[in-house]
Amino acid sequence: MGRPTVPPHAPVRLAVWENPGMDQTTAREFVERWVTRWNAHDLDGLLEDFAEDVVFTSPVAARLIAGSDGVVRGKAALRAYYAEGLARIPGLHFEVVATYVGIDTLVINYRNQNGGLVNEVLVFDGPLVVQGHGTYLDA
């Protein structure tokens, strides 16, 4: 019995992908607002874009917030975490390297005040961040 033959495939035409979620302008505006507020140490401004029930994970949170295991739950706890970070790092400053836009996700690749590379992965529900993940090249 011979090998089965496979009919030639019709050429595949790929549609241009359009992001049904966050558009480039919205992403750019968010990132500019985010980095400006961090660099100004504007805690109230930063928290405006986060939902009340936000969950944020970070190896830095594990070091700064005793008993958190790196998981910060709720806007009030996120405020405490950010405030602690700003208090411990008075020279905190970020420089955005790149931004990656997904459907409901935004990744902000930046350098911190020590030159370390960080990715902040933010998941949105509408205009508000509901999940965040701080990821570090060398945690």
N, CA, C and O atoms as a GROMACS GRO file, in nm:
protein
  556
    1MET      N    1   0.086  -0.115   0.000
    1MET     CA    2   0.000   0.000   0.000
    1MET      C    3   0.091   0.122   0.000
    1MET      O    4   0.185   0.129   0.078
    2GLY      N    5   0.063   0.219  -0.087
    2GLY     CA    6   0.144   0.340  -0.099
    2GLY      C    7   0.110   0.443   0.007
    2GLY      O    8   0.011   0.432   0.080
    3ARG      N    9   0.196   0.542   0.013
    3ARG     CA   10   0.173   0.651   0.108
    3ARG      C   11   0.057   0.736   0.061
    3ARG      O   12   0.042   0.761  -0.058
    4PRO      N   13  -0.027   0.781   0.155
    4PRO     CA   14  -0.138   0.866   0.114
    4PRO      C   15  -0.084   0.999   0.063
    4PRO      O   16   0.016   1.052   0.111
    5THR      N   17  -0.153   1.050  -0.035
    5THR     CA   18  -0.113   1.180  -0.087
    5THR      C   19  -0.191   1.289  -0.016
    5THR      O   20  -0.307   1.272   0.020
    6VAL      N   21  -0.125   1.399   0.002
    6VAL     CA   22  -0.188   1.512   0.068
    6VAL      C   23  -0.214   1.618  -0.038
    6VAL      O   24  -0.122   1.661  -0.107
    7PRO      N   25  -0.340   1.659  -0.051
    7PRO     CA   26  -0.368   1.760  -0.153
    7PRO      C   27  -0.299   1.892  -0.118
    7PRO      O   28  -0.283   1.924   0.000
    8PRO      N   29  -0.259   1.966  -0.219
    8PRO     CA   30  -0.195   2.095  -0.190
    8PRO      C   31  -0.294   2.187  -0.119
    8PRO      O   32  -0.414   2.187  -0.147
    9HIS      N   33  -0.241   2.264  -0.029
    9HIS     CA   34  -0.325   2.357   0.046
    9HIS      C   35  -0.339   2.488  -0.030
    9HIS      O   36  -0.248   2.533  -0.099
   10ALA      N   37  -0.455   2.546  -0.015
   10ALA     CA   38  -0.476   2.679  -0.072
   10ALA      C   39  -0.391   2.778   0.007
   10ALA      O   40  -0.368   2.758   0.126
   11PRO      N   41  -0.346   2.883  -0.057
   11PRO     CA   42  -0.269   2.982   0.017
   11PRO      C   43  -0.350   3.037   0.134
   11PRO      O   44  -0.471   3.059   0.122
   12VAL      N   45  -0.283   3.058   0.243
   12VAL     CA   46  -0.348   3.111   0.362
   12VAL      C   47  -0.332   3.262   0.361
   12VAL      O   48  -0.223   3.315   0.342
   13ARG      N   49  -0.442   3.329   0.381
   13ARG     CA   50  -0.437   3.474   0.387
   13ARG      C   51  -0.466   3.516   0.531
   13ARG      O   52  -0.569   3.480   0.587
   14LEU      N   53  -0.375   3.589   0.589
   14LEU     CA   54  -0.391   3.633   0.726
   14LEU      C   55  -0.451   3.772   0.730
   14LEU      O   56  -0.406   3.863   0.659
   15ALA      N   57  -0.551   3.787   0.811
   15ALA     CA   58  -0.609   3.920   0.829
   15ALA      C   59  -0.517   4.004   0.915
   15ALA      O   60  -0.441   3.953   0.997
   16VAL      N   61  -0.524   4.133   0.896
   16VAL     CA   62  -0.448   4.223   0.981
   16VAL      C   63  -0.510   4.218   1.119
   16VAL      O   64  -0.631   4.238   1.134
   17TRP      N   65  -0.429   4.191   1.219
   17TRP     CA   66  -0.479   4.178   1.356
   17TRP      C   67  -0.508   4.315   1.412
   17TRP      O   68  -0.426   4.405   1.404
   18GLU      N   69  -0.624   4.329   1.468
   18GLU     CA   70  -0.660   4.452   1.537
   18GLU      C   71  -0.688   4.416   1.681
   18GLU      O   72  -0.756   4.318   1.710
   19ASN      N   73  -0.637   4.496   1.771
   19ASN     CA   74  -0.656   4.472   1.913
   19ASN      C   75  -0.796   4.518   1.952
   19ASN      O   76  -0.823   4.638   1.950
   20PRO      N   77  -0.886   4.424   1.987
   20PRO     CA   78  -1.020   4.465   2.027
   20PRO      C   79  -1.023   4.527   2.166
   20PRO      O   80  -1.127   4.578   2.208
   21GLY      N   81  -0.914   4.522   2.236
   21GLY     CA   82  -0.908   4.580   2.370
   21GLY      C   83  -0.844   4.716   2.370
   21GLY      O   84  -0.894   4.809   2.306
   22MET      N   85  -0.734   4.728   2.438
   22MET     CA   86  -0.666   4.856   2.454
   22MET      C   87  -0.598   4.898   2.324
   22MET      O   88  -0.527   4.819   2.262
   23ASP      N   89  -0.621   5.022   2.283
   23ASP     CA   90  -0.555   5.072   2.162
   23ASP      C   91  -0.421   5.137   2.200
   23ASP      O   92  -0.394   5.163   2.317
   24GLN      N   93  -0.340   5.162   2.098
   24GLN     CA   94  -0.206   5.216   2.121
   24GLN      C   95  -0.208   5.353   2.190
   24GLN      O   96  -0.124   5.381   2.274
   25THR      N   97  -0.304   5.437   2.153
   25THR     CA   98  -0.312   5.570   2.214
   25THR      C   99  -0.344   5.559   2.363
   25THR      O  100  -0.280   5.626   2.445
   26THR      N  101  -0.442   5.477   2.398
   26THR     CA  102  -0.478   5.458   2.538
   26THR      C  103  -0.360   5.400   2.616
   26THR      O  104  -0.332   5.444   2.727
   27ALA      N  105  -0.291   5.304   2.557
   27ALA     CA  106  -0.175   5.243   2.622
   27ALA      C  107  -0.066   5.348   2.645
   27ALA      O  108  -0.010   5.357   2.755
   28ARG      N  109  -0.036   5.426   2.543
   28ARG     CA  110   0.068   5.528   2.554
   28ARG      C  111   0.034   5.629   2.662
   28ARG      O  112   0.119   5.667   2.743
   29GLU      N  113  -0.092   5.674   2.665
   29GLU     CA  114  -0.136   5.771   2.766
   29GLU      C  115  -0.124   5.712   2.907
   29GLU      O  116  -0.081   5.781   3.000
   30PHE      N  117  -0.164   5.586   2.921
   30PHE     CA  118  -0.154   5.522   3.053
   30PHE      C  119  -0.009   5.515   3.098
   30PHE      O  120   0.023   5.551   3.212
   31VAL      N  121   0.080   5.470   3.010
   31VAL     CA  122   0.220   5.453   3.046
   31VAL      C  123   0.284   5.588   3.081
   31VAL      O  124   0.360   5.598   3.177
   32GLU      N  125   0.254   5.690   3.003
   32GLU     CA  126   0.308   5.824   3.033
   32GLU      C  127   0.260   5.872   3.170
   32GLU      O  128   0.338   5.927   3.248
   33ARG      N  129   0.132   5.851   3.198
   33ARG     CA  130   0.076   5.889   3.327
   33ARG      C  131   0.141   5.808   3.439
   33ARG      O  132   0.178   5.863   3.543
   34TRP      N  133   0.156   5.678   3.418
   34TRP     CA  134   0.213   5.587   3.517
   34TRP      C  135   0.356   5.627   3.553
   34TRP      O  136   0.388   5.641   3.672
   35VAL      N  137   0.442   5.647   3.453
   35VAL     CA  138   0.582   5.678   3.482
   35VAL      C  139   0.597   5.818   3.540
   35VAL      O  140   0.681   5.840   3.627
   36THR      N  141   0.516   5.912   3.494
   36THR     CA  142   0.521   6.048   3.549
   36THR      C  143   0.484   6.047   3.697
   36THR      O  144   0.548   6.113   3.778
   37ARG      N  145   0.380   5.973   3.730
   37ARG     CA  146   0.336   5.966   3.871
   37ARG      C  147   0.438   5.894   3.958
   37ARG      O  148   0.463   5.936   4.070
   38TRP      N  149   0.496   5.785   3.908
   38TRP     CA  150   0.600   5.718   3.986
   38TRP      C  151   0.717   5.812   4.009
   38TRP      O  152   0.765   5.825   4.122
   39ASN      N  153   0.763   5.877   3.904
   39ASN     CA  154   0.881   5.963   3.917
   39ASN      C  155   0.855   6.086   4.003
   39ASN      O  156   0.948   6.144   4.059
   40ALA      N  157   0.729   6.127   4.014
   40ALA     CA  158   0.691   6.238   4.102
   40ALA      C  159   0.659   6.189   4.244
   40ALA      O  160   0.634   6.269   4.334
   41HIS      N  161   0.661   6.057   4.261
   41HIS     CA  162   0.625   5.994   4.389
   41HIS      C  163   0.483   6.034   4.429
   41HIS      O  164   0.454   6.060   4.546
   42ASP      N  165   0.394   6.038   4.328
   42ASP     CA  166   0.254   6.078   4.345
   42ASP      C  167   0.169   5.954   4.374
   42ASP      O  168   0.109   5.896   4.283
   43LEU      N  169   0.165   5.914   4.499
   43LEU     CA  170   0.095   5.793   4.540
   43LEU      C  171  -0.054   5.799   4.509
   43LEU      O  172  -0.110   5.702   4.457
   44ASP      N  173  -0.119   5.911   4.540
   44ASP     CA  174  -0.263   5.924   4.512
   44ASP      C  175  -0.291   5.912   4.362
   44ASP      O  176  -0.385   5.844   4.322
   45GLY      N  177  -0.209   5.976   4.281
   45GLY     CA  178  -0.226   5.968   4.136
   45GLY      C  179  -0.209   5.827   4.084
   45GLY      O  180  -0.286   5.782   4.000
   46LEU      N  181  -0.107   5.758   4.133
   46LEU     CA  182  -0.082   5.619   4.091
   46LEU      C  183  -0.202   5.530   4.116
   46LEU      O  184  -0.241   5.450   4.031
   47LEU      N  185  -0.261   5.546   4.233
   47LEU     CA  186  -0.369   5.456   4.274
   47LEU      C  187  -0.501   5.484   4.203
   47LEU      O  188  -0.593   5.401   4.210
   48GLU      N  189  -0.514   5.597   4.136
   48GLU     CA  190  -0.638   5.629   4.063
   48GLU      C  191  -0.671   5.525   3.958
   48GLU      O  192  -0.788   5.503   3.926
   49ASP      N  193  -0.570   5.460   3.903
   49ASP     CA  194  -0.590   5.365   3.793
   49ASP      C  195  -0.607   5.221   3.839
   49ASP      O  196  -0.610   5.130   3.756
   50PHE      N  197  -0.618   5.198   3.971
   50PHE     CA  198  -0.631   5.063   4.024
   50PHE      C  199  -0.768   5.039   4.085
   50PHE      O  200  -0.823   5.126   4.152
   51ALA      N  201  -0.822   4.920   4.061
   51ALA     CA  202  -0.952   4.880   4.119
   51ALA      C  203  -0.937   4.858   4.269
   51ALA      O  204  -0.828   4.830   4.318
   52GLU      N  205  -1.047   4.870   4.341
   52GLU     CA  206  -1.046   4.849   4.486
   52GLU      C  207  -1.001   4.708   4.523
   52GLU      O  208  -0.936   4.689   4.626
   53ASP      N  209  -1.034   4.610   4.439
   53ASP     CA  210  -1.001   4.470   4.470
   53ASP      C  211  -0.878   4.420   4.392
   53ASP      O  212  -0.865   4.300   4.368
   54VAL      N  213  -0.790   4.511   4.354
   54VAL     CA  214  -0.670   4.475   4.279
   54VAL      C  215  -0.586   4.373   4.356
   54VAL      O  216  -0.583   4.373   4.479
   55VAL      N  217  -0.520   4.286   4.281
   55VAL     CA  218  -0.423   4.192   4.338
   55VAL      C  219  -0.291   4.215   4.266
   55VAL      O  220  -0.286   4.215   4.143
   56PHE      N  221  -0.186   4.236   4.343
   56PHE     CA  222  -0.055   4.266   4.286
   56PHE      C  223   0.047   4.169   4.345
   56PHE      O  224   0.049   4.147   4.466
   57THR      N  225   0.132   4.112   4.259
   57THR     CA  226   0.237   4.021   4.306
   57THR      C  227   0.374   4.076   4.269
   57THR      O  228   0.392   4.137   4.164
   58SER      N  229   0.469   4.052   4.358
   58SER     CA  230   0.604   4.101   4.333
   58SER      C  231   0.700   4.040   4.434
   58SER      O  232   0.666   4.028   4.552
   59PRO      N  233   0.820   4.001   4.389
   59PRO     CA  234   0.919   3.955   4.485
   59PRO      C  235   0.963   4.068   4.579
   59PRO      O  236   1.008   4.041   4.691
   60VAL      N  237   0.952   4.192   4.535
   60VAL     CA  238   0.985   4.305   4.622
   60VAL      C  239   0.882   4.315   4.734
   60VAL      O  240   0.917   4.344   4.849
   61ALA      N  241   0.755   4.292   4.702
   61ALA     CA  242   0.650   4.293   4.805
   61ALA      C  243   0.679   4.187   4.911
   61ALA      O  244   0.654   4.208   5.029
   62ALA      N  245   0.732   4.073   4.868
   62ALA     CA  246   0.765   3.967   4.963
   62ALA      C  247   0.871   4.015   5.063
   62ALA      O  248   0.869   3.974   5.179
   63ARG      N  249   0.962   4.100   5.018
   63ARG     CA  250   1.067   4.152   5.107
   63ARG      C  251   1.019   4.269   5.193
   63ARG      O  252   1.062   4.284   5.307
   64LEU      N  253   0.930   4.351   5.138
   64LEU     CA  254   0.888   4.473   5.208
   64LEU      C  255   0.770   4.455   5.302
   64LEU      O  256   0.762   4.522   5.405
   65ILE      N  257   0.679   4.364   5.267
   65ILE     CA  258   0.556   4.348   5.345
   65ILE      C  259   0.560   4.211   5.414
   65ILE      O  260   0.538   4.108   5.350
   66ALA      N  261   0.586   4.211   5.542
   66ALA     CA  262   0.597   4.086   5.618
   66ALA      C  263   0.468   4.005   5.608
   66ALA      O  264   0.358   4.059   5.623
   67GLY      N  265   0.484   3.876   5.583
   67GLY     CA  266   0.371   3.785   5.578
   67GLY      C  267   0.290   3.790   5.450
   67GLY      O  268   0.190   3.721   5.438
   68SER      N  269   0.332   3.871   5.352
   68SER     CA  270   0.253   3.884   5.229
   68SER      C  271   0.280   3.772   5.129
   68SER      O  272   0.198   3.746   5.041
   69ASP      N  273   0.394   3.706   5.142
   69ASP     CA  274   0.438   3.608   5.043
   69ASP      C  275   0.442   3.667   4.903
   69ASP      O  276   0.431   3.596   4.804
   70GLY      N  277   0.456   3.799   4.896
   70GLY     CA  278   0.467   3.866   4.766
   70GLY      C  279   0.335   3.898   4.702
   70GLY      O  280   0.332   3.943   4.587
   71VAL      N  281   0.223   3.875   4.772
   71VAL     CA  282   0.090   3.902   4.716
   71VAL      C  283   0.026   4.015   4.797
   71VAL      O  284   0.012   4.006   4.919
   72VAL      N  285  -0.012   4.120   4.726
   72VAL     CA  286  -0.076   4.236   4.788
   72VAL      C  287  -0.221   4.238   4.740
   72VAL      O  288  -0.246   4.241   4.620
   73ARG      N  289  -0.315   4.235   4.833
   73ARG     CA  290  -0.457   4.226   4.797
   73ARG      C  291  -0.533   4.351   4.840
   73ARG      O  292  -0.536   4.387   4.958
   74GLY      N  293  -0.592   4.417   4.741
   74GLY     CA  294  -0.675   4.534   4.768
   74GLY      C  295  -0.598   4.664   4.753
   74GLY      O  296  -0.477   4.670   4.771
   75LYS      N  297  -0.673   4.768   4.721
   75LYS     CA  298  -0.614   4.900   4.696
   75LYS      C  299  -0.548   4.958   4.821
   75LYS      O  300  -0.443   5.021   4.812
   76ALA      N  301  -0.608   4.937   4.938
   76ALA     CA  302  -0.548   4.989   5.062
   76ALA      C  303  -0.413   4.923   5.088
   76ALA      O  304  -0.318   4.991   5.127
   77ALA      N  305  -0.404   4.793   5.067
   77ALA     CA  306  -0.277   4.722   5.086
   77ALA      C  307  -0.175   4.764   4.980
   77ALA      O  308  -0.056   4.773   5.009
   78LEU      N  309  -0.222   4.789   4.858
   78LEU     CA  310  -0.132   4.836   4.752
   78LEU      C  311  -0.076   4.974   4.788
   78LEU      O  312   0.042   5.002   4.767
   79ARG      N  313  -0.162   5.060   4.844
   79ARG     CA  314  -0.116   5.191   4.890
   79ARG      C  315  -0.005   5.175   4.994
   79ARG      O  316   0.097   5.242   4.986
   80ALA      N  317  -0.026   5.086   5.090
   80ALA     CA  318   0.074   5.063   5.194
   80ALA      C  319   0.206   5.012   5.135
   80ALA      O  320   0.314   5.055   5.176
   81TYR      N  321   0.196   4.920   5.040
   81TYR     CA  322   0.315   4.864   4.974
   81TYR      C  323   0.390   4.972   4.898
   81TYR      O  324   0.512   4.987   4.914
   82TYR      N  325   0.319   5.048   4.815
   82TYR     CA  326   0.383   5.154   4.738
   82TYR      C  327   0.444   5.260   4.832
   82TYR      O  328   0.555   5.307   4.808
   83ALA      N  329   0.372   5.296   4.937
   83ALA     CA  330   0.422   5.396   5.032
   83ALA      C  331   0.551   5.347   5.099
   83ALA      O  332   0.645   5.424   5.117
   84GLU      N  333   0.555   5.220   5.134
   84GLU     CA  334   0.675   5.162   5.196
   84GLU      C  335   0.791   5.165   5.098
   84GLU      O  336   0.904   5.199   5.135
   85GLY      N  337   0.764   5.130   4.974
   85GLY     CA  338   0.870   5.134   4.872
   85GLY      C  339   0.924   5.274   4.851
   85GLY      O  340   1.045   5.293   4.842
   86LEU      N  341   0.835   5.373   4.843
   86LEU     CA  342   0.878   5.511   4.824
   86LEU      C  343   0.956   5.562   4.945
   86LEU      O  344   1.052   5.638   4.930
   87ALA      N  345   0.916   5.520   5.065
   87ALA     CA  346   0.988   5.562   5.186
   87ALA      C  347   1.128   5.501   5.191
   87ALA      O  348   1.224   5.567   5.232
   88ARG      N  349   1.140   5.376   5.149
   88ARG     CA  350   1.270   5.308   5.155
   88ARG      C  351   1.362   5.347   5.040
   88ARG      O  352   1.485   5.335   5.050
   89ILE      N  353   1.303   5.392   4.930
   89ILE     CA  354   1.383   5.427   4.812
   89ILE      C  355   1.351   5.571   4.771
   89ILE      O  356   1.277   5.593   4.675
   90PRO      N  357   1.404   5.668   4.843
   90PRO     CA  358   1.370   5.807   4.813
   90PRO      C  359   1.416   5.852   4.674
   90PRO      O  360   1.360   5.947   4.618
   91GLY      N  361   1.515   5.785   4.617
   91GLY     CA  362   1.562   5.819   4.483
   91GLY      C  363   1.495   5.740   4.373
   91GLY      O  364   1.544   5.736   4.260
   92LEU      N  365   1.381   5.675   4.404
   92LEU     CA  366   1.312   5.592   4.306
   92LEU      C  367   1.282   5.671   4.179
   92LEU      O  368   1.228   5.781   4.183
   93HIS      N  369   1.320   5.612   4.065
   93HIS     CA  370   1.300   5.676   3.935
   93HIS      C  371   1.296   5.566   3.829
   93HIS      O  372   1.379   5.475   3.829
   94PHE      N  373   1.199   5.576   3.740
   94PHE     CA  374   1.184   5.477   3.633
   94PHE      C  375   1.203   5.542   3.497
   94PHE      O  376   1.169   5.659   3.476
   95GLU      N  377   1.260   5.463   3.405
   95GLU     CA  378   1.273   5.505   3.265
   95GLU      C  379   1.211   5.395   3.179
   95GLU      O  380   1.261   5.282   3.178
   96VAL      N  381   1.105   5.427   3.108
   96VAL     CA  382   1.036   5.328   3.025
   96VAL      C  383   1.124   5.292   2.906
   96VAL      O  384   1.174   5.380   2.836
   97VAL      N  385   1.142   5.162   2.884
   97VAL     CA  386   1.220   5.110   2.772
   97VAL      C  387   1.126   5.072   2.658
   97VAL      O  388   1.152   5.106   2.542
   98ALA      N  389   1.018   5.000   2.690
   98ALA     CA  390   0.924   4.955   2.587
   98ALA      C  391   0.790   4.924   2.653
   98ALA      O  392   0.780   4.905   2.774
   99THR      N  393   0.688   4.921   2.569
   99THR     CA  394   0.553   4.888   2.614
   99THR      C  395   0.496   4.783   2.520
   99THR      O  396   0.513   4.791   2.399
  100TYR      N  397   0.430   4.683   2.577
  100TYR     CA  398   0.368   4.576   2.499
  100TYR      C  399   0.219   4.575   2.532
  100TYR      O  400   0.180   4.571   2.649
  101VAL      N  401   0.137   4.577   2.428
  101VAL     CA  402  -0.008   4.589   2.446
  101VAL      C  403  -0.075   4.458   2.407
  101VAL      O  404  -0.052   4.404   2.299
  102GLY      N  405  -0.160   4.406   2.498
  102GLY     CA  406  -0.240   4.288   2.471
  102GLY      C  407  -0.387   4.325   2.467
  102GLY      O  408  -0.421   4.442   2.452
  103ILE      N  409  -0.474   4.226   2.480
  103ILE     CA  410  -0.618   4.250   2.476
  103ILE      C  411  -0.660   4.332   2.598
  103ILE      O  412  -0.716   4.441   2.584
  104ASP      N  413  -0.634   4.280   2.715
  104ASP     CA  414  -0.667   4.351   2.839
  104ASP      C  415  -0.543   4.365   2.927
  104ASP      O  416  -0.553   4.387   3.047
  105THR      N  417  -0.427   4.351   2.864
  105THR     CA  418  -0.301   4.348   2.936
  105THR      C  419  -0.202   4.446   2.877
  105THR      O  420  -0.195   4.466   2.756
  106LEU      N  421  -0.125   4.506   2.965
  106LEU     CA  422  -0.021   4.599   2.926
  106LEU      C  423   0.106   4.558   3.000
  106LEU      O  424   0.103   4.537   3.121
  107VAL      N  425   0.216   4.548   2.928
  107VAL     CA  426   0.345   4.519   2.990
  107VAL      C  427   0.432   4.642   2.973
  107VAL      O  428   0.456   4.688   2.861
  108ILE      N  429   0.480   4.694   3.084
  108ILE     CA  430   0.568   4.810   3.082
  108ILE      C  431   0.708   4.761   3.119
  108ILE      O  432   0.732   4.719   3.232
  109ASN      N  433   0.799   4.767   3.022
  109ASN     CA  434   0.938   4.729   3.043
  109ASN      C  435   1.014   4.857   3.077
  109ASN      O  436   1.014   4.952   2.999
  110TYR      N  437   1.079   4.859   3.193
  110TYR     CA  438   1.148   4.982   3.234
  110TYR      C  439   1.275   4.951   3.312
  110TYR      O  440   1.298   4.839   3.357
  111ARG      N  441   1.357   5.055   3.326
  111ARG     CA  442   1.475   5.048   3.412
  111ARG      C  443   1.446   5.126   3.539
  111ARG      O  444   1.390   5.235   3.535
  112ASN      N  445   1.485   5.067   3.651
  112ASN     CA  446   1.466   5.138   3.778
  112ASN      C  447   1.589   5.224   3.808
  112ASN      O  448   1.682   5.231   3.728
  113GLN      N  449   1.587   5.288   3.922
  113GLN     CA  450   1.693   5.382   3.961
  113GLN      C  451   1.830   5.316   3.972
  113GLN      O  452   1.932   5.386   3.968
  114ASN      N  453   1.835   5.185   3.984
  114ASN     CA  454   1.962   5.112   3.990
  114ASN      C  455   2.005   5.058   3.854
  114ASN      O  456   2.109   4.992   3.843
  115GLY      N  457   1.926   5.085   3.750
  115GLY     CA  458   1.956   5.033   3.617
  115GLY      C  459   1.900   4.894   3.594
  115GLY      O  460   1.920   4.837   3.486
  116GLY      N  461   1.830   4.838   3.693
  116GLY     CA  462   1.772   4.704   3.679
  116GLY      C  463   1.652   4.703   3.586
  116GLY      O  464   1.571   4.796   3.587
  117LEU      N  465   1.642   4.599   3.506
  117LEU     CA  466   1.528   4.584   3.415
  117LEU      C  467   1.411   4.520   3.487
  117LEU      O  468   1.426   4.422   3.559
  118VAL      N  469   1.294   4.578   3.466
  118VAL     CA  470   1.171   4.533   3.529
  118VAL      C  471   1.061   4.528   3.424
  118VAL      O  472   1.057   4.612   3.334
  119ASN      N  473   0.973   4.431   3.436
  119ASN     CA  474   0.848   4.428   3.359
  119ASN      C  475   0.733   4.436   3.456
  119ASN      O  476   0.722   4.353   3.547
  120GLU      N  477   0.649   4.534   3.437
  120GLU     CA  478   0.526   4.546   3.515
  120GLU      C  479   0.415   4.496   3.423
  120GLU      O  480   0.389   4.556   3.318
  121VAL      N  481   0.351   4.388   3.461
  121VAL     CA  482   0.244   4.328   3.382
  121VAL      C  483   0.112   4.368   3.447
  121VAL      O  484   0.085   4.332   3.562
  122LEU      N  485   0.031   4.443   3.374
  122LEU     CA  486  -0.093   4.496   3.429
  122LEU      C  487  -0.212   4.443   3.350
  122LEU      O  488  -0.214   4.451   3.227
  123VAL      N  489  -0.310   4.388   3.421
  123VAL     CA  490  -0.432   4.335   3.359
  123VAL      C  491  -0.546   4.429   3.395
  123VAL      O  492  -0.564   4.466   3.511
  124PHE      N  493  -0.622   4.467   3.294
  124PHE     CA  494  -0.728   4.566   3.310
  124PHE      C  495  -0.867   4.505   3.302
  124PHE      O  496  -0.888   4.404   3.233
  125ASP      N  497  -0.959   4.566   3.372
  125ASP     CA  498  -1.102   4.544   3.353
  125ASP      C  499  -1.157   4.682   3.323
  125ASP      O  500  -1.178   4.763   3.414
  126GLY      N  501  -1.179   4.710   3.196
  126GLY     CA  502  -1.214   4.846   3.156
  126GLY      C  503  -1.093   4.935   3.178
  126GLY      O  504  -0.982   4.900   3.140
  127PRO      N  505  -1.114   5.052   3.240
  127PRO     CA  506  -1.002   5.145   3.257
  127PRO      C  507  -0.915   5.119   3.380
  127PRO      O  508  -0.813   5.185   3.399
  128LEU      N  509  -0.954   5.022   3.463
  128LEU     CA  510  -0.884   5.001   3.589
  128LEU      C  511  -0.800   4.874   3.590
  128LEU      O  512  -0.837   4.772   3.531
  129VAL      N  513  -0.687   4.882   3.656
  129VAL     CA  514  -0.599   4.765   3.674
  129VAL      C  515  -0.659   4.677   3.783
  129VAL      O  516  -0.686   4.723   3.894
  130VAL      N  517  -0.679   4.548   3.751
  130VAL     CA  518  -0.733   4.453   3.848
  130VAL      C  519  -0.628   4.353   3.895
  130VAL      O  520  -0.642   4.291   4.001
  131GLN      N  521  -0.522   4.338   3.816
  131GLN     CA  522  -0.409   4.251   3.853
  131GLN      C  523  -0.281   4.317   3.808
  131GLN      O  524  -0.276   4.381   3.703
  132GLY      N  525  -0.178   4.301   3.888
  132GLY     CA  526  -0.047   4.350   3.849
  132GLY      C  527   0.059   4.253   3.894
  132GLY      O  528   0.044   4.184   3.996
  133HIS      N  529   0.166   4.247   3.818
  133HIS     CA  530   0.276   4.157   3.850
  133HIS      C  531   0.407   4.229   3.823
  133HIS      O  532   0.436   4.266   3.709
  134GLY      N  533   0.486   4.250   3.927
  134GLY     CA  534   0.619   4.305   3.909
  134GLY      C  535   0.716   4.190   3.885
  134GLY      O  536   0.728   4.101   3.969
  135THR      N  537   0.784   4.193   3.772
  135THR     CA  538   0.877   4.085   3.738
  135THR      C  539   1.014   4.147   3.711
  135THR      O  540   1.024   4.250   3.644
  136TYR      N  541   1.118   4.085   3.763
  136TYR     CA  542   1.251   4.144   3.762
  136TYR      C  543   1.350   4.052   3.692
  136TYR      O  544   1.341   3.929   3.704
  137LEU      N  545   1.444   4.110   3.619
  137LEU     CA  546   1.546   4.033   3.552
  137LEU      C  547   1.626   3.952   3.654
  137LEU      O  548   1.653   3.834   3.632
  138ASP      N  549   1.663   4.015   3.762
  138ASP     CA  550   1.731   3.948   3.873
  138ASP      C  551   1.658   3.986   4.000
  138ASP      O  552   1.688   4.089   4.060
  139ALA      N  553   1.563   3.904   4.042
  139ALA     CA  554   1.480   3.937   4.159
  139ALA      C  555   1.558   3.927   4.287
  139ALA      O  556   1.503   3.952   4.395
   0.00000   0.00000   0.00000
